[in-house]
Amino acid sequence: MIDVAADGAKLMVKQPVEGLDLKEFFLILSTTGSAYRRCELVWLNGQQLGVRFLYPLDKPIRKASAAEVIQ
């Protein structure tokens, strides 16, 4: 991950992903898989890609508690 914001991220991958269907995918943010974001590919430039985080329209975004952030 090169850069991250509340609504998206800039990622770098080891191998180019041209030709893969990445319209919507999950980005795993932890080794245990407990932190993830549903993403949509916005742009692709070789090994760098920009994604927009997708959220269910019927659920508000839950903010992490201080205890969760510390873990």
C-alpha positions, 0 to 999 in steps of 0.5 A, a space after each residue: 500500500 503506497 497511500 490510503 485515505 478514507 475513501 480509497 487507496 493507491 496500491 503497488 503489486 508485484 506483478 502487473 494485473 492487466 487483463 484481470 477482472 478487478 471491477 470489484 474485489 476484497 483487499 485484505 489489510 491484516 495477516 489474520 484477514 480480520 481487516 478488509 475493504 471491499 474495493 473497486 478498481 479506479 485506475 491502473 498504471 503498470 504495477 500501481 493501481 488506484 481503488 475506491 472503497 465500497 460500502 453497503 448503502 444500508 449500513 453506516 461505516 462503523 468507526 473503530 473503538 480506541 481498544 481496537 485501534 491499539 490491538 
